Amino acid sequence: MRGRRTVRVVVVAALTVLAVVFVYPLVWLVSASFKPRAEIFDNRLLPRTPTLENYLTVWDAAPLGLWLANTLVVTALAATTVTLSSALVAWGFAHYRFRGAGRCSGWCSRR
């Protein structure tokens, strides 16, 4: 029993370390986005003087509104198309009887 607990503690510790290693760059990136240019590489996670200037600069420099609208249109069309085509295929499988549909090749039999 004690050996299992030790293994579990080691596994949880290793997974925690890996999670921190993988999540830290994202946290740093978000933190750096709120810092002025002079403070970006100062190794502090929380900015001394948080600012939204970087977001305003990007919003003015790039057509983010257009990109967002394009993403929404493509997403809606893809979801609609997949839903309709899946419904048609499912109806075909439910309605028609295909050759070999009632047979089992061995992997699906109950034991």
C-alpha positions as CSV (number, residue, x, y, z in Angstrom):
1,M,0.0,0.0,0.0
2,R,2.8,2.4,0.9
3,G,4.6,1.7,-2.5
4,R,1.4,2.7,-4.4
5,R,1.1,5.9,-2.4
6,T,4.8,6.8,-3.1
7,V,4.3,6.1,-6.8
8,R,1.2,8.3,-6.9
9,V,3.0,11.2,-5.1
10,V,5.9,11.0,-7.6
11,V,3.5,10.9,-10.6
12,V,1.5,13.8,-9.3
13,A,4.6,15.8,-8.6
14,A,6.0,15.1,-12.1
15,L,2.7,16.1,-13.7
16,T,2.6,19.3,-11.6
17,V,6.1,20.2,-12.7
18,L,5.3,19.5,-16.4
19,A,2.1,21.5,-16.1
20,V,4.0,24.5,-14.8
21,V,6.7,24.2,-17.5
22,F,4.0,24.2,-20.2
23,V,1.7,26.8,-18.7
24,Y,4.4,29.4,-17.7
25,P,5.1,30.7,-21.2
26,L,1.4,31.4,-21.7
27,V,1.1,33.2,-18.4
28,W,4.3,35.2,-19.2
29,L,2.9,36.1,-22.7
30,V,-0.4,37.4,-21.2
31,S,1.5,39.3,-18.5
32,A,3.9,40.8,-21.1
33,S,0.9,42.0,-23.2
34,F,-0.1,44.3,-20.3
35,K,3.4,45.8,-19.9
36,P,4.8,48.8,-21.6
37,R,7.7,48.1,-24.0
38,A,10.4,49.1,-21.5
39,E,9.2,46.5,-18.9
40,I,8.6,43.5,-21.1
41,F,11.9,41.6,-20.3
42,D,12.2,42.5,-16.6
43,N,11.3,38.9,-15.4
44,R,8.4,40.1,-13.3
45,L,5.2,38.3,-13.8
46,L,2.9,41.1,-12.7
47,P,3.5,44.4,-14.5
48,R,4.4,47.5,-12.4
49,T,2.3,49.7,-14.6
50,P,-0.4,47.7,-16.4
51,T,-1.6,49.2,-19.7
52,L,-3.9,48.4,-22.5
53,E,-1.8,50.4,-25.0
54,N,-0.5,47.2,-26.7
55,Y,-4.1,46.0,-27.4
56,L,-5.1,49.4,-28.8
57,T,-2.0,49.5,-31.0
58,V,-2.8,46.1,-32.5
59,W,-6.5,46.9,-32.9
60,D,-5.5,50.1,-34.9
61,A,-2.7,48.4,-36.9
62,A,-4.6,45.3,-38.1
63,P,-8.2,44.7,-39.3
64,L,-9.1,42.5,-36.3
65,G,-12.8,43.2,-36.7
66,L,-12.8,41.9,-40.3
67,W,-10.8,38.8,-39.2
68,L,-13.2,38.1,-36.4
69,A,-16.2,38.4,-38.8
70,N,-14.5,36.0,-41.2
71,T,-13.8,33.5,-38.4
72,L,-17.5,33.7,-37.3
73,V,-18.8,33.2,-40.9
74,V,-16.4,30.2,-41.6
75,T,-17.2,28.6,-38.3
76,A,-21.0,28.9,-38.8
77,L,-20.8,27.6,-42.3
78,A,-18.6,24.6,-41.3
79,A,-20.8,23.7,-38.3
80,T,-23.9,23.9,-40.5
81,T,-22.4,21.8,-43.3
82,V,-21.1,19.1,-41.0
83,T,-24.4,18.9,-39.1
84,L,-26.4,18.6,-42.3
85,S,-24.1,16.1,-44.0
86,S,-23.9,14.0,-40.8
87,A,-27.7,13.9,-40.5
88,L,-28.0,12.8,-44.1
89,V,-25.5,10.0,-43.7
90,A,-27.0,8.9,-40.5
91,W,-30.5,8.7,-42.1
92,G,-29.0,6.6,-44.9
93,F,-27.4,4.2,-42.5
94,A,-30.6,3.9,-40.5
95,H,-33.0,3.6,-43.4
96,Y,-31.2,1.3,-45.8
97,R,-30.1,-2.3,-45.1
98,F,-26.6,-2.9,-46.4
99,R,-25.2,-6.3,-47.3
100,G,-23.4,-7.8,-44.3
101,A,-25.1,-5.4,-41.8
102,G,-26.5,-8.2,-39.6
103,R,-23.3,-10.3,-39.5
104,C,-20.4,-10.1,-37.1
105,S,-16.9,-11.0,-38.0
106,G,-16.0,-12.0,-34.5
107,W,-14.7,-8.8,-32.9
108,C,-18.2,-7.6,-32.1
109,S,-19.7,-10.8,-30.7
110,R,-20.7,-10.9,-27.0
111,R,-19.0,-13.3,-24.7
